[in-house]
Amino acid sequence: MPPQPRDGAGSLHAQLWPLTARFTDEGVLEVGGVAVPDLVAEYGSPLYVLDEVDVRTRAAQFRAAYDDRSMPADVYYAAKALLATTVARWVSDEGLGIDASTGGELAVALAAGVDPARILLHGSNKSYAELDTAVSTGVGRIVIDSLIEIDRIAQIAAEHDVTVDVLVRVTVGVEAHTHEFIATAHEDQKFGLSLADGVAIDAAARIIGEPRLRLVGLHSHIGSQIFDASGFEVAAARIVGLATQIRDELGVEIAELNLGGGMGIAYTPDDDPIEVVDMATAIRTIVRDACDRAGMAIPRLAFEPGRAIVGQAGITVYEVGTIKQVQLGHGAQRAYVSVDGGMSDNLRTALYDADYTCALASRASMEDTMLSRVVGKHCESGDIVVRDAWLPDDLRAGDLLAVAGTGAYCRSMSSQYNYLPRPAVVAVRDGRSRVVLRRETMEDLLRLDPGGMTHE
Ligand SMILES: *Cc1c(COP(=O)(O)O)cnc(C)c1O
């Protein structure tokens, strides 16, 4: 079902757009005090625009909400959502650590000057080289995701003559998505070590037997776009159960429980995630109850939000190209509005059927009464940016469209499909803009191709 037309051009739903976004009387979208058309004039289109105030505000808000005096917690920013040295510095400034899931993400975080002790390394298939980098640079925590890693890290730790703090990633048999979660005895997926099969406690026993490893905690990440705390309830109960089993059978107290990320954001007016503070409070209650029932002291907590830190801070700006009216039958029609990017800069619609909200960003117009589908310029019919949108009837080539909520998992999942150079990411704040990641050029596209180099 397509959304209903918006109530007139120029309205912004506050939960969908960056905190500093607003429309001028001329119908021009501004973010961070900078007009979007001016940004496109300077940096080209398509363009990712990132509201620095929004990212910093949310990072600080998460830190304040989750790191409560009654139950201290570390908040790590899940860097896979969007990473550049600038973003790593912003979130570090606001007191967050960094959750890296590959050697590449780790390298960017280290290049940003992030304190290695505040970095946590994930990964379902970490290479020997990645583990060696993590251990030699003094990364604070490594989350173990397979039995083979235990031997590898122990060996690397011995080579460097250090002790390494590790967590076990536990598959608790809970999967959460938006307002639903399912609890299953066994999960047919690649992440973690199964609680139900006894592999998780086996891993804990092996770690405890390694003098170079210190088992500091257990980890569980149940999914993404979670809109309420209910999914954490079963997960917390099960992981606390495992912690007491480790205490009783192996004699080791678990000092830290990392409950992962997955806090949801609104992409359309239909999405209604609960407030950050309310989610944090609900999770604390859940953990306290689970620990009380298990007779266990409350461990230090850790969380890894990604999307909820950067998702709403980012928009993508495109230039409108061709517009085709396609008949749907019964006299209805839909405008296929083509833009100058697509699935190479935002894969989520094609990959997950994700919904987005968009708006004309470059001028005032009449009401949004034209049923539209915003599509990209790639050679795939699934190359859709916004499946259902209402846009003004007089939309034309050269207009700028802004898509809300593209800060997370758009640039980080981008590709050069069809040899489209990746758009720049620019940060805006207080009327000024700066490059976070520059636009790729045609030279960048040929850089890796020995036959593409120019010969004098
Ligand atoms: C992806 C991921 C996150 C972040 O998820 P969001 O939905 O972006 O908050 C956190 N922890 C782990 C282990 C992840 O894989």
Ligand as a Chemical Component Dictionary entry (heavy atoms), coordinates in Angstrom:
data_LIG
# 
_chem_comp.id                   LIG 
_chem_comp.type                 NON-POLYMER 
_chem_comp.pdbx_formal_charge   0 
_chem_comp.three_letter_code    LIG 
# 
loop_
_chem_comp_atom.comp_id 
_chem_comp_atom.atom_id 
_chem_comp_atom.alt_atom_id 
_chem_comp_atom.type_symbol 
_chem_comp_atom.charge 
_chem_comp_atom.model_Cartn_x 
_chem_comp_atom.model_Cartn_y 
_chem_comp_atom.model_Cartn_z 
_chem_comp_atom.pdbx_ordinal 
LIG C1 C1 C 0 25.505 -4.977 12.836 1  
LIG C2 C2 C 0 25.883 -5.182 14.229 2  
LIG C3 C3 C 0 25.647 -4.176 15.173 3  
LIG C4 C4 C 0 24.952 -2.890 14.843 4  
LIG O1 O1 O 0 23.658 -3.086 14.413 5  
LIG P1 P1 P 0 22.673 -1.823 14.209 6  
LIG O2 O2 O 0 21.421 -2.432 13.725 7  
LIG O3 O3 O 0 23.316 -0.955 13.174 8  
LIG O4 O4 O 0 22.567 -1.142 15.507 9  
LIG C5 C5 C 0 26.088 -4.383 16.457 10 
LIG N1 N1 N 0 26.708 -5.537 16.816 11 
LIG C6 C6 C 0 26.943 -6.528 15.932 12 
LIG C7 C7 C 0 27.615 -7.741 16.398 13 
LIG C8 C8 C 0 26.532 -6.397 14.622 14 
LIG O5 O5 O 0 26.744 -7.381 13.762 15 
# 
loop_
_chem_comp_bond.comp_id 
_chem_comp_bond.atom_id_1 
_chem_comp_bond.atom_id_2 
_chem_comp_bond.value_order 
_chem_comp_bond.pdbx_ordinal 
LIG C1 C2 SING 1  
LIG C2 C3 SING 2  
LIG C2 C8 DOUB 3  
LIG C3 C4 SING 4  
LIG C3 C5 DOUB 5  
LIG C4 O1 SING 6  
LIG O1 P1 SING 7  
LIG P1 O2 DOUB 8  
LIG P1 O3 SING 9  
LIG P1 O4 SING 10 
LIG C5 N1 SING 11 
LIG N1 C6 DOUB 12 
LIG C6 C7 SING 13 
LIG C6 C8 SING 14 
LIG C8 O5 SING 15 
# 
